[in-house]
């Protein structure tokens, strides 16, 4: 059913070449209806989202939205602009694909029903799969380096404890401390496509009509603004994309939205988006550490209401803890690795446990303030290795010369919508 739905979607698109797709004339209503259905199906069943990559739908949708930003019908000076009715659901479908998910892509060797190798190497599916492998490898490498730094200190402590002949129980606690494997929640969209989505969203917010004596800003309808803000929140989870959005005047465009663009709940979306744009790695890690300690304490109080003020550090079962902190893992897995390394430790189940699923009996133990400070000092040499995102640092620009920020911009603040408009057209053109 999902495959036939996507094929019906592509039937309403004219694919002139790899770099140009547009909705067929007279099929806007059908295309909008199919897009609404796709958003509902893909949002409710995440395992079907890789089909969009196999069918090459994402790149087609990006071209269709890009054509809207350059359409003369939106900037011909008419009093009432006609926005395509399929624009909002298309942006929402891109938002679904940009959402971090636990759905894993299968390699061609494991997937017998996949396309041929020649076609697959050139498709979106293969590109996203390759990017996921690189990100997962980098996450595992960084986790291993952080854990090895903590393990060296633990080994040194064990040698000292052997000389002092401490009890066997204390030794088991130290030996039992084990690392935690962080699941890589990744979006099903390429990073370059996420940047294109961000640029097109700013273009839609900053469109202006061309009149003889004045240039007036075109105000998108509230439904389109809602979809734009939702998509922006997803794609700026990367600090590199968030920094680029600020440089292009994204914050100014969002704050300057007129009253006709507001909708119920718009203030909360704008607040969340601005927070994503302004927070750096240190702020995000501090927020995650606070949330980790809060969740462990909450689970501990719920399971032990009579032992809240008793001795010992708060602890929680691994399964309950991972379920509670999944939202912040999706925010940035790499920063979460650093936050959890300085906040908690993992204790395996007892030796006498007869549970078939013994890993579920592992417990997450909250570290004392002294141990948290000590772990932070031990991990400080690896700050440069454990990058804030899977991409390069946003403060070291690696974009082409046409996308570089002009020099002598003043005090480093974001540009106004008027000055960022030419920049948006240049980046998209």
N, C-alpha and C positions, 0 to 999 in steps of 0.2 A: 504494500500500500504506500509506504513512504517513497519507494523508488518511483512508482507511477506518479506520485504527487510532484516529485522533483522534475520528472520529465514533462509533465504538463506545465510546470513553471517555465522550463526552458523553451517550450513551444511558443510562448508569448514574447520571446526575446529574439531580436535580430542580431546575429553574431557576424559582423562584417569582416572582422579580423581579430587577432589575438588582443589587440589594443583598443578595440572599439566594439561595444555592445550597447544596445538601446532597446527599449520596449517598443513593440510593434504598434503602429498607429491603429487606433480603434480597439486595442486590447487592454487598455489601462484598467478597466473595471475587472476583467477576468484575472489579470495579473495581480491586482490588489487582493482579490478574494483568495487566490492560491497562496499569496504571501501570508495572509492572516492564518490560513490553515497550517502552513509550514511552521510559523512561529509557535502555534499551540502545540503541534506534534513534537517539535524539536525541544521545546522547553520542558515538556512533560516526560519525554523519553530521551535522556542524554545519550544512550548507546546508539541512537540512530544518527547522531550529528556527523560522524565520519562520512556518511553518504554524501553530504554536501561537498566534501573535499573530493570524493571519487568522481562526482558528476561535474566538478569544476564550476560550481554555482557561486562560490564566494567571489571569485575574480569578476564574474559577469555582473554581480550585484554592485561591486565597486565601480565598474564602468558606467552602469546605469545611473548611480547616484552622482558620479562626477559630471555626467552630461547635464544633470539638473543645475549644477552650479554655473554652467556656461550657457544655459538655455536662454535665448533672447526673449522668450515668452515671459520670463520672470523679471526682465529688466528693460521693458520697452516703454516705460513711462505710464502705463495704464494705472487707473485709480485703484483697481482691485486686481491683485496678482493671483494667478491660478497655480496653486501648488498641486503636484500629482498626488492622487489619493493613495498610490502605492508607496510613497516615500516613507511614511512613518513605519509601516510593517517591515519594509526593507531594512531600515536602520535597526529595528528591534531584532530582526534575524541576525544581522551582523553582531549585535550585542550578545545574542545567545552564543554565537561562535567565539566571541572574545572572552566569554566567562571561563574562569579556571575550573577544570573538571578533573575527575579521577579516571575518566574514560581513556584507555590506552590504545594506541594505534598498533596494529599488527603488521609485522614485516611480510614481505612477499613470500618468503619461504614458509611462513606459518599460515598465510591466508591463501587457500586454494581458489577461492572465488574472486580474487582480485584481478586487476587488469594485467596485461602482459608487461614484462619487465621494461620493454622499450617505451611504452606509453606511460608506465608508472613513474619512470625516472624523470619525466618532464612534467608530471602533474602536480597539483597542489598537495595531494595526499603524501607523495614521496618527500616533498620539501618540508612539510610540517613534521613528518616522521623523523627526518634527519635533524631538524631543529630540536625536537623533543629528546632525541638521543644525546645531543650535545649538552642540553640543559641538565638532563638527569645525570650524565657523567660528571659535570661540573659540581652539581649538588653533592654527589657521593664523594668526590675528591675533597671538597671543602669540609664536609662532615668528618672525613677520616683525619684530616690534618688537625682540626679542632680537638677531636677526641684523643689523638695521639699526644697532643700537648698536655691534656689533663691526665692521661695515663702515665706519662713520665713522672709527674709529680706524685701520683698514687704509688708507683713502683718505689720511688725514693722513700715514701712514708712507710711502705711495707718493710723495707730493709731495716729501717730504724725500729720498727715494732718487733721484729724478730729478736733484736738484741735486748729489748726490754721485756720480752716474754709475756706478751699480753694474752688475754683469754682467746679461745678459739671462736667464740661468738663474734667478737669484734673483727676477727680476721675474715670470717665469712661475709660480713657486711661489706668490707672493702673489696674482697674478691668478687662479690656478687654484683657490684655496680657495673652496669653494662650500658652501652650506647643505645639510642633509640633510632630506628629507621624512619626518616621523614618521607611520607608519600609525596611524590612530585605532582601537585595539582597544577596543570598547565592549560593554557587556552588552545583551542583548535584553530588558530589563525597565525599566520606568519607575523613576525615583528614588523616587517616592512609594510604589510597590509594594515597592521594596527596604526602605524604612523599615518598611512593614507586616510584611514577612517578619521583620525583626529583632525587632519588638515581639512578634509571635506566638511566635517562638522563645524569648524570655525568659518569656513566659507559660507555655509548655509546661514549661520548666524549673522555674518557680516555682509550679506548681499545688499547691493544698492541699485536703485532704479536710475536709469540715465534719462534725465530730462534736459530741456534746453537751457534752463537758467539755474537749476538746482539739482543736487544729488541727495535723494532721500533714502533712508535705510528701509529695506523691506522687512517687515516683521513676520516671521513664520507663525503659523497658527499654533495654539497651545499643544495640540497633539504631536506635531512635528518637533516642537521644542522639548517635549517630554522624552521623545525617542532620542533626540540629539544628546540631551544631558545623560540619559541612561547609557548610551554608547560611549560617551566621553569618560564616564566614571570607570568603565571597564578597561579602556585602552590606556589610561594614564596610570595604571598600577605600576608600570615601569617608570622609574625615576628619569630615565633618558627621555621618554616620551613626554613626561610631565614637564621637564625642563624646556623642551622644545615648544610645548604648548604655551608656557609662560613667555618665552621669547617672542612668540608670534602674537602676543596680546590677547591670549585666551581669557585671562582673568578680567580684562577690561570689557571684552565682549559679553561675558557672562553677567557681570555686575550691571552693565548698561542695558540689559534687556528691558523693553518697555512693559507697561502694565498689561497690555493686550496679550503678551506672551505667557503670562502667569497662569498657573493651573493649581488645583488642590494638591498640596504636597511639593510644590516647586521649591519652596524655601529650604526644605530638608535636603533635596537633591543638590541644590546650589551650594549649601553649606558643606555637604560631603565632598563635592567636587573640588571646591576651593581648598579643603583640608588635604585632599590628595595631591593637589598641585603644590602646596607650600611645605609639606612635611619632608624632611630629609631622613637619611638612614638612621642617625642617632635618635631622632624623635620617634621614628617607627619602631626601633628596637626597644626603646624605653616603654613605649605603649604595649608592645608584645610582652615584655617582662612583667609589667603590671597585670596584664590580663592572664598570663600563665599563673602567677601567684594567686590571683583572685579565683580562678577556676579550681585550682587544687584545694584551696581553703573552702570553697563552697561545697565541693564534693565531699570533703572530709567532714564538714559540719552536718551534711545531710545524712551520711552513713553512720556517724558517731555523734548523735546529739548529746549524749551524756558525757562525752570525753572532749568537749570543745576546749575547756580550760585545763585539761590534764597535761601531763608531761609528754615530751616527744614532738617531733615535727609533723605537720599535716601531710597526709599522703592520700593518693587516690589510685584506683585500678587503672591500668594502662588503657583499656578499651574505653572506659568512661571519659578519661582525660582526652584521648585523641578525638573523640566525638565532640567534646566541648570546645576544643581549640581549632577545629577544622576551618572556621571562617578566617582566622588570622594566618593559618598556613597558606590558604589560597591567596592572601594578600601579597606575600612575598616569602616563598619557602627558604630562600637563602638567608634572609634576615632572621627568620624564625629559628634556623639552626643555631645561630649565634645567641639568640635570646634564651633558648631552652638550655644551651650549654652552661649558661651563667645563672640559671634559676632553679633547676631541679636535677635530680639524678634518678636513674632507673635501677630498682632492685628486682632481681629475678625471683620467681616463686621459691618457696622453701624446698629443701631436698626431699622431704617426705610427701610432697604433693602428688596425688594420684590422678589429677585432672588430665583428660586427654588433650585439652587445649591449655597447656601449662602457660603459654605466653600471655593468656588473658589474666593469669594470676600475678603477673608482674605489676609492680607498684611504682608510681611516680612520687618521689619524696621531695618535699620542698626543702631547699638548702637554707641554712642559717645566713643571716646578713654577713657574718665574717667569711663564710665559705663563698658567698656570691662575689664579694669584693676580691677574694683570692683568685677565683676562676676568671674574673674580668682581667686581672693583671696577667694571668698566665696566657690568656687568649689575645692580649693586646698586640703581640708581634705579628699576628695573623690577620690583622684588620685589612690589609691590602690584598690578601689572598681571598678572604671571604668577601667578595664584592657584594654591593647592595642588591643588584639584580643580575640576571643572566647576561645582560648586555654590558657594554663598556660604560665607564663612568660618564654621566651627563655633562660633567664639567670639562671633559677632554673631547672636543668636537672632532668627529671623524666623518662629517658629512661632506658632500661635494662642495666645490667653491660656490656654486649657485645657491646653496642652502646655508652658507655661513652667515652668522649674524654680523651686520655692518659694524665697523669700528666706531669709536667715539659716540657711544649711545648715552653717555651721561652717567647716572648713578646706578645703573644696573637694574632699573625697574622695567616692567613690561611696557611695551609700546601701546599707544592708543589705538582704537579700532580704525581710525582714518589712516594711520601710518602702517598698520599691519595688513591693510587690504591689498596693497601692491605686493607685499611679501607672500600672501596667500596665493594670489594668482601666479606668481613666479614659481612657487613650489609645485603647484599643480600642473602648470603648463609644460 
